[in-house]
Amino acid sequence: MASKEDLEAMGITKTMQIKEDYHKKSNNNNTNNQIATVLKAFSIITMIISVITFLILMEDNFYTGLIVGVSGIISGLFILGFAEIIQKLQNIEDNTRK
């Protein structure tokens, strides 16, 4: 392998430094997808509302409240999962554009 002086004489280290600076700047630019952010917020709101609905319906009919509460939490978790998938795909796209 060539020495550092030989590489500097060929101008390679300057090119490598530019590439390293580009990658350092690019790694900090993982963008948050707006759709993923909205879905995450919607999923949290869905789960909170389902817990509140469970508490309200629990006084009248426990099993109906339980079904509504559990199904709301499961729905919120599925929506949160889709939001995470969208965010991961955005991160993959950001990393492949380098």
C-alpha positions in Angstrom: 0.0 0.0 0.0 1.2 3.5 -0.8 2.4 5.8 2.0 0.5 8.8 3.2 2.9 11.1 1.3 2.4 9.2 -1.9 -1.3 9.4 -1.6 -1.1 13.1 -0.9 1.1 13.6 -3.9 -1.6 11.9 -6.0 -4.3 14.0 -4.5 -6.2 11.0 -3.1 -6.5 12.1 0.5 -8.2 15.3 -0.5 -10.8 13.3 -2.4 -11.2 10.9 0.5 -11.6 13.8 2.9 -14.3 15.3 0.8 -16.2 12.0 0.7 -15.8 11.6 4.5 -17.2 15.1 5.1 -20.1 14.3 2.8 -20.9 11.1 4.6 -20.7 12.9 8.0 -23.2 15.5 6.8 -25.4 13.0 5.2 -25.7 10.7 8.3 -27.1 13.6 10.3 -29.9 14.2 7.7 -32.2 11.3 8.5 -35.5 12.9 7.7 -38.6 12.2 9.6 -41.4 11.3 7.3 -44.5 13.4 8.0 -46.9 10.6 7.3 -45.1 8.4 9.8 -45.2 11.2 12.4 -49.0 11.7 11.8 -49.6 8.0 12.1 -47.7 7.7 15.3 -49.7 10.6 16.8 -52.9 9.0 15.6 -52.0 5.6 17.0 -51.3 7.1 20.5 -54.5 9.1 20.4 -56.4 5.9 19.4 -55.0 4.0 22.3 -55.7 6.7 24.8 -59.3 7.1 23.6 -59.8 3.3 23.8 -58.6 3.2 27.4 -60.9 6.1 28.3 -63.8 4.3 26.5 -63.0 1.1 28.4 -63.2 3.0 31.7 -66.5 4.6 30.8 -68.1 1.4 29.4 -66.7 -0.7 32.3 -69.3 0.8 34.6 -72.2 -0.3 32.5 -71.0 -3.6 30.9 -67.5 -4.9 31.7 -67.2 -7.2 28.7 -68.3 -4.7 26.2 -65.8 -2.2 27.6 -63.1 -4.8 27.6 -63.7 -5.7 24.0 -63.7 -2.1 22.9 -60.6 -1.2 25.0 -58.5 -4.2 23.8 -59.5 -3.8 20.2 -58.7 -0.1 20.3 -55.3 -0.8 21.8 -54.6 -3.5 19.2 -55.7 -1.1 16.4 -53.4 1.6 17.8 -50.5 -0.9 17.9 -51.1 -1.9 14.2 -51.1 1.8 13.2 -47.9 2.4 15.1 -46.4 -0.6 13.4 -47.3 0.9 10.0 -45.8 4.2 11.0 -42.5 2.5 12.0 -42.4 0.6 8.7 -42.9 3.9 6.8 -40.1 5.5 8.9 -37.7 2.6 8.3 -38.4 2.8 4.5 -37.6 6.5 4.6 -34.4 5.8 6.4 -33.4 3.2 3.8 -34.2 5.6 1.0 -32.1 8.3 2.7 -29.2 5.9 3.1 -29.3 4.7 -0.5 -29.2 8.2 -2.0 -25.6 8.6 -0.6 
